[in-house]
Amino acid sequence: MPDPGLSSPPPAALPPLSGPSHPSFHAALTAAVAAVLDASAPAPAAAPAAVPETDHEILPEAAPETSGGGIERILRGPSGLGTDGLLLPRLPAPAVPTAPAAAEAVAAAEAAAAVAEPVEGIPVPGLYYHPIPDPDPARVAEVSRRIKDWAVDEVDLFPDEWEGEFDGFSVGRYMVACHPDAPTVDHLMLATRLMVAENAVDDCYCEDHGGSPVGLGSRLLLAHTALDPLHTTAEYAPGWAESLGSDAPRRAYHSAMRYFTEMASPSQADRFRHDMARLHLGYLAEAAWAEADHVPEVWEYLAMRQFNNFRPCPTITDSVGGYELPADLHALPGTQRVIALAGNATTIVNDLYSYTKELASPGRHLNLPVVIAEREGLSDKDGYLKAVEVHNELMHAFEAESAALAAACPAPQMLRFLRGVAAWVDGNHYWHQTNTYRYSLPNFW
């Protein structure tokens, strides 16, 4: 049984993510960090851990002047009589490496990545993505051990005959790849338990292991109370509490959320609950189409996929990283657009890599290539290739919007959050590409 109270130290150094070199990005990163440290706004409550850079162009060459609008007000903090006690004390700024040292570190990391063993699996031809190094094997092994202990010993997640599928999911490798800045294995386990619980709900309620669109709304609502607890009278509370152990999905949700709330702030926990409600709403739309044997228009499918997607995963990057993006910054329209685009792009990655897996499953499975082919009268191959184009356009929009947000709001927590979301996008693709147990590409090339 895992011991959630024990922390594992982070790697000695978290390398930059590999991929095509972007010298302007590295220069912009150093300039942006220096500008933030020289600003007059209060420093964050604690110096953040070192965060690996990504190949996403999310940081500007120089932050433009702002006009005293909402972002500037948020960054300035409260003002007026009686608000002094609401301001966090200024802490010493973290050391910023000199430009020569940073350049040497980047060059060394890129050289190491160039001689690294190629990753398993073949990427979708024509797909826009950023390669990353293989995740730290020691962390992968420890997360894999702990998550299986949790699944078997704490929540009784699956019968013996599903063990091979659980192992083949490779969730330890997935989460370590997506959260390279997690300070401890305990932080990584927050994301890992929630990912496994979310997949248990999807499999057991919606998909492969007994799922059905019939009655799905009731099952999802009751499962959601394991994340967002029922507040009721003393007479009826025991019945609800007993229901939390009635099936594997609810046991997993309840346990994973309990661990999460022990380390995340109330604001982060509430953010996650709202994102999970979005996810469950998307499940219900897809179920309604399945019951009616309806193939939606492409735009309708994309609207559904903005809800039934990976959004709850990258939006906890700050919780897993051991810091917090303030609620006011998270709620900004620009932040919400970046998060939505990241979730949409990563979910289409799933559509592309799981295409052959879903076609081999019983019944009709909707995914973007299938919907495009049917609604636009294209061949299966052309529908798939157009879905690749849709993904690429969303990825470019994600990176452009991230750059615009970093320029408009260069707060340290925001810059780190944007890098964390970008790292999750890259790690998600890495896992899909390399998980040949689950995925294979269609023979279209």
Phi, psi and omega in degrees: 000132182292153178252099184294350181275348182267137178251143174256138182293150176289165175301157181301324177210133177267115185287155172298151176291145185274189179122188180304138184285139177231084182303324182295329179294316181296319178295319181293325179298312180298317181294318182293317179296317179298319180296320180295318182291333180275350184290163183273352180292150179301147178286163177295163185297332179213147179292126182289155175292161179300135182244130179293143177285159176238172178275000179285136179279075185256356182243140185276163173295322176203139181285129181286163175295142175250163192256025177078026180274208187297318182296315181298321178297318180296315182293329181290328181088181183290153179216166179106180183297135173080009183256000183302322183288350180273348182273137177287144178293148177286128178255159178303138181289144177294149180294139177252127181297148177293159182301315179299318181295319179297318180296320178296319179296319179296315181297320180294318180295319180293324177294319178296320180294327183293331181259004181291155177297141177294146181285157179289150176093160182247128177288155176299123180302134179084356182283135176275119181201170178244119176295152176227160175292160173300140180294157183305119186295328179294317177294318178302314181296318182289317177296319179298320179294313183294320184291327178289321175301316179298313183297320185276311190272327186263323186238359179047060193285323188214153174287166184303325184289349177265003186299320180299321178293321179297313179296320181292340177296332177053048186291333177297314178296323180300306186287326176293322177294325185277340185231067183291346182260008179299127185289332181217166174295327176303319178294319177299325181293333176303309180291324186291315178298315181296320178299315180295318179296317179298321179289329176296318177297314180299312182292313188277333182260328189243325196241244200286329191248066176094006181288154180201146175289341182287123179074012184296323183302317179296316181296317181293319180298315181292324176293325181296334178291346172287338176264322184237090197295151177287134175246106187217193184278164181298331181292322188256347181299320181299324179296319177294315181301320179294327182294338182295340177256012190282337177209167185299316180301317181290323176299317182292314177303311185297314181292313182298321180290326178297314176299319183297315183290341176289335183246334180270161177281163175303323179295317178295321178295319180292323175302314181296318179300318179295319179293327177290326174297320175301313180302313182294326176297319177297320176304319184291322177297315179296322179295321179297319177294322179296317179298324182270000184052048186251133172260116185288165168297159183300316181295326177294318178299316180295326176295317177299318183289343173288341177258309177278078182206191187278004188313317182299341184279305179290338183284353173259015182301328179287321177299316180290331178279354177083022177220184180222129166281119183304148185302321180296323179286322177297326184280352180302141178305322179296319177296317180297324179292317178300314180298317180297316180295320177298313179297319181294315181295315182293331180286326175291329171305317178296318178302320184286315183282332180268007186305307182290326178298316182288322179296331180279351181273158179297149177078178180263126178253125177279131167215170188299315178301319180296315182294317178299313182300316183286315185284333183251008175065037181257162172291165178303317181296313183293325175297319179294313182295325177291325176298324175299318179297320178299315178302313183298320178296320178295321179297316179296322177294319177302314182290321179294317180292325176298317179297318180295320180291320178297324178290320184282332186221076184277037175293144182305318181295324179292315180298319179291320179299317180297320176294324179294319178295318178298319177297323178294319178302314181291318179295324178297317177295317179306313182296316179297317181296319189269350182273077182285349172296322184262325194235146170214155184271152175291160182271067181255002185232000000 
